[in-house]
Amino acid sequence: MTGSDNIIINTTAKILNDLCDPQTINNSKDEKWKATLWSALEENGLTRAWVPEQFNGVGANVADGFEILRIAGQFAIPVPIAETLLAGWLLSETGLNVPDGMLSIAPVNQHDTVTLNDNDTLEGITHQIPFGRDVAQVVVLAERNGQSFLALVNREDCILQQHDSHASEPRDTIDFNRVTPVQCAETKLTRDHLLRMGAAIRCSEMGGALQHILNIAVQYSKDREAFGRPISKFQAVQHNLAQLAGEAAAAVSAASSAADTINSGEGFNEAGFLEIASAKIRAGEAAGKGAAIGHQVHGAIGYTTEHILHRYTQRLWSWRDDFGGESVWAVALGEFVAANGADQLWPTIAAR
């Protein structure tokens, strides 16, 4: 890791320590903290980490951005930094200007399609858009005659139906019909690029969240006493914590492998698909098991709104479904293996 890498990571950790403490946010009676947090992230360039300097960005490498997101996961960050990073990457890769402020992206699943009409207006309805109602603009990947186009749309020009995730965060339905984009350009990026990057992003966030769940579970087991001794002394609890540590390590390792593949430029070939699909499957499984163990260790207190555990577990449940859940990626991975044939399976795995 270089000196500049350390600056980015240390800056992220300091801002989130100061302005995104989960317990402080959990106890907050309003959302005034959100504007202060976003302003600090934006002023320090963390929301534009994947935007090159010629587009007024930081120009950090891809690995730095994923590390920012892992740390963000450790704080169960409740603002769209991941979505804004991805939107900035999409726009700058297409040669479009990146606006300030919170951004989201669409579509985020394999079933929704947005079409660019001949009169350059959009047509299509997309579901589960992260933070849809909170952002001023949405970056939309549209299609026309088999070609991809990237469009920047004012969210207020769209019809929005509000829906919430497991974490009570916006996952809205947005109707883009007859909306004229603010910016629009043909792009080399495809739905596959968007879904792979989105899946890798959620893997990094899930890994960070599981790391923190492990930390608070270990600390709680030391503080909580039963029958005159800390519950950390009981073999069953020790076994659960060891399993939780294994799930967290597996998620972080898988997410890091996917991020490294994208950083090396292989993220969108067959090797990249193998890494990203495997990471989303494994991180999703770890999220399910890790959340269950975290709540089991904490007992009833972990389910209360006053405790921060739910801030992590509910986001894990939401993130594992974003950009395709384990079953979606497992089917795609199975089709990939079948198409390549049995003889290629081991060489493909061993080459990673």
GIHUCOR-V712937 format. One record per backbone hydrogen bond with DSSP energy under -0.5 kcal/mol. CO is the residue of the C=O (numbers start at 1). NH is the residue of the N-H. E is the energy in kcal/mol with one decimal. If there is no record, write none. Layout:
# GIHUCOR-V712937
co:nh:e
CO:NH:E
CO:NH:E
This chain:
# GIHUCOR-V712937
co:nh:e
2:6:-2.1
3:7:-1.9
4:8:-2.1
5:9:-2.4
6:10:-3.0
7:11:-2.5
8:12:-2.2
9:13:-2.4
10:14:-2.4
11:15:-2.5
12:16:-2.3
13:17:-2.4
14:18:-2.3
15:19:-2.8
16:20:-2.0
21:25:-2.5
22:26:-2.4
23:27:-1.7
24:28:-0.7
25:28:-0.8
31:34:-1.2
31:35:-0.6
32:35:-0.5
32:36:-1.0
33:37:-2.5
34:38:-2.7
35:39:-2.3
36:40:-1.9
37:41:-2.3
38:42:-2.7
39:43:-2.7
40:44:-1.5
41:46:-1.8
41:47:-0.8
42:45:-1.7
45:48:-1.0
46:49:-0.8
48:51:-1.5
48:58:-2.1
48:59:-0.7
49:60:-1.7
50:52:-0.5
51:59:-1.9
52:55:-1.5
52:57:-1.7
53:56:-2.1
61:64:-0.5
61:65:-1.4
62:66:-1.9
63:67:-1.9
64:68:-2.3
65:69:-1.9
66:70:-1.9
67:71:-2.2
68:72:-2.3
69:73:-2.2
70:74:-1.2
71:75:-0.7
72:75:-1.1
72:77:-1.9
73:76:-1.3
79:81:-2.1
80:84:-2.1
81:85:-2.4
82:86:-2.3
83:87:-2.6
84:88:-2.5
85:89:-2.1
86:90:-2.5
87:91:-2.5
88:92:-2.5
89:93:-2.3
90:94:-1.0
91:95:-0.6
91:96:-2.9
92:95:-0.7
97:99:-0.6
102:136:-1.0
102:137:-0.9
104:139:-2.8
106:141:-2.5
108:323:-0.6
109:112:-0.5
114:143:-2.0
115:117:-0.7
115:123:-1.9
117:120:-1.9
120:181:-0.6
121:117:-3.3
122:178:-2.5
122:179:-0.6
123:115:-3.3
124:176:-2.9
126:174:-2.4
128:130:-0.6
129:132:-1.5
129:172:-1.9
131:134:-0.9
131:135:-1.1
132:135:-0.6
136:155:-2.4
136:156:-0.5
137:104:-1.3
138:140:-0.6
138:153:-2.7
139:106:-2.1
140:142:-0.7
140:151:-2.9
142:149:-2.8
143:116:-2.3
144:147:-1.8
147:144:-2.4
148:187:-2.2
149:142:-3.2
149:151:-0.5
150:185:-1.9
151:140:-3.4
151:153:-0.5
152:182:-3.3
152:183:-1.1
153:138:-2.6
153:155:-0.5
154:157:-1.7
155:158:-1.7
158:160:-0.6
159:175:-3.2
161:173:-2.5
163:171:-3.0
165:168:-2.0
169:165:-2.7
170:131:-2.3
171:128:-0.6
172:129:-3.0
173:161:-2.8
174:126:-2.6
174:176:-0.6
175:159:-1.9
176:179:-2.1
179:122:-2.6
179:181:-0.6
183:152:-2.5
185:150:-2.9
190:194:-2.0
191:195:-2.7
192:196:-2.4
193:197:-2.4
194:198:-2.5
195:199:-2.5
196:200:-2.4
197:201:-2.3
198:202:-2.2
199:203:-1.9
200:204:-1.9
201:205:-2.0
202:206:-2.7
203:207:-2.4
204:208:-2.1
205:209:-2.4
206:210:-2.4
207:211:-1.9
208:212:-1.7
209:213:-2.4
210:214:-2.3
211:215:-1.9
212:216:-2.6
213:217:-2.2
214:218:-2.5
215:219:-2.2
216:220:-2.3
217:221:-2.2
218:222:-1.2
219:223:-1.7
220:224:-2.8
221:232:-1.9
224:231:-2.8
226:229:-1.1
229:226:-2.9
230:233:-1.9
231:234:-1.5
234:238:-2.4
235:239:-2.5
236:240:-2.0
237:241:-2.6
238:242:-2.3
239:243:-2.2
240:244:-2.5
241:245:-2.5
242:246:-1.9
243:247:-2.2
244:248:-2.5
245:249:-2.4
246:250:-2.3
247:251:-2.3
248:252:-2.5
249:253:-2.6
250:254:-2.5
251:255:-2.5
252:256:-2.6
253:257:-2.2
254:258:-2.1
255:259:-2.5
256:260:-2.7
257:261:-1.9
258:262:-2.0
259:263:-2.8
260:264:-1.9
261:266:-2.1
261:267:-0.6
262:265:-1.4
266:269:-1.4
266:272:-0.9
269:273:-2.1
270:274:-2.3
271:275:-2.2
272:276:-2.9
273:277:-2.9
274:278:-1.9
275:279:-2.3
276:280:-2.6
277:281:-2.1
278:282:-2.7
279:283:-3.1
280:284:-1.7
281:285:-2.2
282:286:-2.4
283:287:-2.2
284:288:-1.9
285:289:-2.4
286:290:-3.2
287:291:-2.2
288:292:-1.6
289:293:-2.3
290:294:-2.6
291:295:-2.1
292:296:-2.1
293:297:-2.7
294:298:-1.8
295:299:-1.6
298:301:-0.8
299:302:-1.1
300:303:-1.7
301:304:-1.1
304:307:-0.7
307:310:-0.6
308:311:-1.3
308:312:-0.8
309:312:-1.1
309:313:-2.4
310:314:-2.1
311:315:-0.6
312:316:-2.3
313:317:-2.2
314:318:-1.5
315:319:-3.5
316:320:-2.2
318:321:-1.1
318:322:-1.1
321:324:-1.3
325:329:-2.0
326:330:-2.7
327:331:-2.2
328:332:-1.9
329:333:-2.6
330:334:-2.6
331:335:-2.3
332:336:-2.0
333:337:-2.5
334:338:-2.5
335:339:-2.2
336:340:-1.6
337:341:-1.2
341:344:-1.1
341:345:-0.5
342:345:-1.0
342:346:-0.6
344:348:-2.0
345:349:-2.2
346:350:-3.1
347:351:-1.3
349:352:-1.4
